[in-house]
């Protein structure tokens, strides 16, 4: 399966992505991570209003293979969480960059993304090309 790495996203080594729209960041997990995890059966997300600190664990994602922590790619306040995933975590597998997003965060400082990877850099890192 060819994996997709949308160019409008920033990626982390830990396989989270960020889509920035002004001061709102949509956070999710990359198609590569989803592919590695297999069938996703559960996701744990922070509550509305929770403060995230870049690099800190904000939740977990559980598949039939493993449970993985998820790390905040940027600091900010959770303004929305994808409640649909609580009932239907498989949406992350079906559409990680669309319906399978995790959180929306009002960011503190967009410069925190300066060390995030571009789509090409991330693709090279995970596919080793």
C-alpha positions as CSV (number, residue, x, y, z in Angstrom):
1,X,0.0,0.0,0.0
2,X,1.4,3.4,-1.0
3,X,1.4,5.7,2.0
4,X,0.3,9.3,1.8
5,X,2.1,12.2,3.3
6,X,0.2,15.4,2.7
7,X,2.5,18.3,2.0
8,X,0.5,20.8,4.1
9,X,1.3,19.0,7.3
10,X,4.3,19.0,9.7
11,X,5.4,15.7,11.1
12,X,7.2,14.5,14.2
13,X,9.6,11.6,14.7
14,X,7.0,10.1,17.0
15,X,4.5,10.0,14.0
16,X,2.1,12.7,15.0
17,X,1.2,15.4,12.5
18,X,0.1,19.0,12.7
19,X,-2.1,20.9,10.2
20,X,-1.8,24.6,11.1
21,X,-4.7,27.0,10.3
22,X,-3.9,30.3,11.8
23,X,-3.6,29.7,15.6
24,X,-5.5,26.4,15.4
25,X,-3.5,23.2,15.1
26,X,-5.2,19.9,14.1
27,X,-3.3,17.0,15.5
28,X,-3.4,13.4,14.3
29,X,-1.3,10.3,13.7
30,X,0.4,9.7,10.3
31,X,-0.6,7.1,7.8
32,X,2.7,5.4,8.4
33,X,1.9,5.0,12.1
34,X,-1.5,3.7,11.4
35,X,-0.1,1.2,8.9
36,X,2.4,0.0,11.5
37,X,-0.2,-0.3,14.3
38,X,-2.7,-2.3,12.3
39,X,-6.4,-2.4,13.5
40,X,-7.0,0.5,16.0
41,X,-9.3,-0.6,18.7
42,X,-9.1,2.3,21.3
43,X,-7.9,5.9,21.6
44,X,-7.5,7.9,24.7
45,X,-7.6,11.7,24.3
46,X,-7.3,14.6,26.6
47,X,-10.3,16.6,27.8
48,X,-11.5,20.0,26.4
49,X,-9.5,22.8,28.0
50,X,-6.5,20.7,28.9
51,X,-3.2,22.3,28.3
52,X,-0.7,20.5,26.2
53,X,3.1,21.0,26.4
54,X,5.2,20.2,23.4
55,X,6.8,16.8,23.8
56,X,4.5,15.6,26.6
57,X,2.3,12.5,26.3
58,X,-1.3,13.6,25.6
59,X,-3.0,10.3,25.1
60,X,-2.6,6.8,23.8
61,X,-3.6,4.7,20.8
62,X,-4.3,1.0,21.1
63,X,-4.3,-1.5,18.3
64,X,-4.5,-5.3,18.2
65,X,-0.7,-5.2,18.2
66,X,0.4,-2.6,20.7
67,X,-0.5,0.4,22.9
68,X,1.5,3.6,22.0
69,X,1.7,6.9,23.7
70,X,1.0,10.0,21.6
71,X,3.1,13.1,22.1
72,X,2.1,16.7,21.7
73,X,3.7,18.2,18.6
74,X,3.0,21.7,19.9
75,X,2.0,23.5,23.1
76,X,-1.5,24.9,23.4
77,X,-5.0,24.3,24.8
78,X,-7.4,21.6,23.6
79,X,-10.4,23.3,22.0
80,X,-11.9,20.3,20.4
81,X,-11.5,16.5,20.4
82,X,-12.8,14.1,17.9
83,X,-15.5,12.4,20.0
84,X,-16.4,10.1,17.1
85,X,-13.2,8.3,17.6
86,X,-14.3,7.1,21.1
87,X,-17.0,5.0,19.5
88,X,-15.3,4.4,16.1
89,X,-11.5,4.4,16.6
90,X,-11.2,2.6,13.2
91,X,-11.7,6.0,11.6
92,X,-8.1,6.7,12.3
93,X,-7.1,3.8,10.1
94,X,-9.7,4.7,7.4
95,X,-8.8,8.3,7.1
96,X,-5.9,9.5,9.3
97,X,-5.6,12.9,7.7
98,X,-9.4,13.6,7.4
99,X,-12.1,12.1,9.6
100,X,-9.5,10.4,11.8
101,X,-8.0,13.6,13.3
102,X,-7.5,13.6,17.1
103,X,-7.5,17.1,18.5
104,X,-7.8,20.7,17.7
105,X,-5.5,22.9,19.8
106,X,-5.2,26.7,20.1
107,X,-1.5,27.0,19.9
108,X,0.8,29.1,22.1
109,X,3.7,29.6,19.7
110,X,3.8,28.5,16.0
111,X,7.7,28.7,16.2
112,X,7.6,25.4,18.1
113,X,7.0,23.7,14.8
114,X,10.4,24.9,13.4
115,X,12.0,21.6,14.1
116,X,9.1,19.5,12.7
117,X,9.6,17.5,9.5
118,X,8.2,18.4,6.1
119,X,6.3,15.7,4.2
120,X,9.4,14.8,2.2
121,X,11.7,14.7,5.2
122,X,9.2,12.5,7.1
123,X,8.8,10.2,4.1
124,X,12.5,9.8,3.8
125,X,12.8,9.0,7.5
126,X,10.1,6.4,7.7
127,X,10.7,4.7,4.3
128,X,14.4,5.0,4.3
129,X,14.7,6.3,0.8
